[in-house]
Amino acid sequence: NNKLEELERAWREAVGRETASRTRVQGVKNGQLVVLVTSSALAQELTVYYKRDLIGRLREQAKVTITDLRCKVVGTLDGTPGESATAAPETAPDRPRTRSR
């Protein structure tokens, strides 16, 4: 899994701290980088606006063959490497707490 760790490091560097905290690299399959993300808005931003640049940077930094970027919206990221906190979806509305009777 040394390649995956290298790819995760390259991903964090390519997307920056804030975006990295809301994403996690799942792996590469048939040249397609699969990234777990916390919201559909973030998935769209990454795949529509930044895909080409990110693929180029990751190919260069991680030395892996990547031809496409796919984002899977998961809502929360449990067990993010190096973090124990769960990232909440940025688009989730605040919900009032209800009392149990």
C-alpha positions in Angstrom: 0.0 0.0 0.0 3.0 2.3 -0.3 1.6 3.5 -3.7 -1.7 4.3 -2.0 0.0 6.3 0.7 2.0 8.2 -1.9 -1.1 8.9 -3.8 -2.9 10.1 -0.7 0.0 12.4 0.1 0.0 13.7 -3.5 -3.8 14.2 -3.3 -3.6 16.3 -0.1 -0.9 18.4 -1.7 -2.8 18.9 -4.9 -6.2 19.8 -3.4 -5.1 21.7 -0.3 -5.9 21.2 3.4 -9.5 22.2 3.4 -10.6 20.0 0.5 -8.4 17.2 1.7 -10.3 17.2 5.0 -13.5 16.5 3.1 -12.1 13.8 0.8 -10.3 10.5 0.9 -8.6 8.6 -1.9 -10.1 5.2 -2.1 -7.8 3.9 -4.8 -7.1 3.5 -8.5 -8.9 1.0 -10.7 -8.2 0.6 -14.4 -6.6 4.1 -14.5 -9.6 5.7 -12.7 -8.8 7.5 -9.4 -11.7 7.0 -7.0 -12.1 9.6 -4.3 -14.7 9.6 -1.5 -16.2 13.1 -0.9 -18.6 14.6 1.7 -20.9 16.4 -0.7 -22.3 16.3 -4.2 -21.3 20.0 -4.6 -17.7 19.2 -3.9 -17.8 16.1 -6.2 -19.1 18.4 -9.0 -16.4 21.0 -8.3 -13.6 18.5 -8.5 -14.8 16.6 -11.5 -16.1 19.5 -13.6 -13.6 22.4 -12.8 -10.4 20.7 -11.5 -10.3 17.2 -13.0 -7.8 17.8 -15.7 -5.4 19.8 -13.5 -5.7 17.3 -10.7 -5.0 14.3 -12.9 -1.9 16.0 -14.3 -0.5 16.9 -10.9 -1.2 13.5 -9.5 0.5 11.7 -12.4 3.5 13.9 -11.9 3.7 13.7 -8.1 2.6 10.1 -7.4 4.0 8.6 -10.6 0.8 6.6 -11.2 -1.2 6.1 -14.4 -4.4 8.0 -13.9 -6.8 8.7 -16.8 -9.9 9.7 -15.0 -11.3 11.0 -11.7 -14.4 9.6 -10.1 -15.9 11.0 -6.9 -18.2 9.0 -4.7 -20.4 11.0 -2.4 -20.4 9.3 1.0 -21.6 12.1 3.4 -19.1 11.3 6.1 -15.6 10.1 6.2 -15.0 7.7 9.1 -11.5 6.7 10.0 -9.8 9.3 7.8 -6.0 8.5 8.0 -4.5 10.7 10.7 -7.8 11.9 12.0 -10.4 10.5 14.3 -13.1 13.1 13.7 -15.8 12.6 11.2 -16.2 15.2 8.5 -19.8 16.4 8.1 -21.2 17.2 4.8 -20.8 20.9 4.1 -24.3 21.1 2.6 -26.1 19.5 5.5 -28.6 21.8 7.2 -28.5 22.3 10.9 -31.1 20.1 12.5 -32.9 21.0 15.7 -32.4 18.5 18.5 -35.5 16.8 19.6 -36.3 15.6 23.1 -37.0 11.9 23.6 -39.9 11.2 25.9 
